[in-house]
């Protein structure tokens, strides 16, 4: 079974401070190749959800835009979205 590609994108910030790791709204990371660039606290929260998606499970989808979760830093509260990227159709 081929594992789906997972993208993690910062979509909102709700806290009173900027991100300690320097993440900004719009930053996006490929789980397979860029997860080391993501804040370890956010990655700690993301991992169980990514695992669910990678092994065939589903998560609540917000209006067709993917699943969202927050980092645990109360001063920052970055909101990330997880999306499954579809493989492009094979060329004929």
Residue, then its C-alpha position, 0 to 999 in steps of 0.5 A: x500500500x502506497x502511503x499518501x503524501x501529507x502536506x502541513x500548512x500554517x493557516x492562522x495564528x491566534x496567540x498574542x506572540x509571533x511563532x518562536x520557530x519563525x513560522x508564518x501563515x502560508x508556510x507549507x511543509x511536505x511531511x515526508x521531505x520537510x518535517x524537520x523544518x516544522x516546530x517540534x511542538x507542532x510536529x508532536x501534535x500533528x504526528x498521530x493525525x498524520x499516522x491516521x491518514x497515512x494508514x487509511x483512516x480519515x479525520x474530520x474535514x472542515x468544509x472540504x479544506x482538510x483537518x486543522x489542529x493547533x500547536x500547544x504553545x498558548x502564546x502562539x497558537x499556530x493553526x495548521x491544516x493537514x491535507x492529503x495530496x493526490x498523485x497526479x494522473x498518469x500520462x497516457 
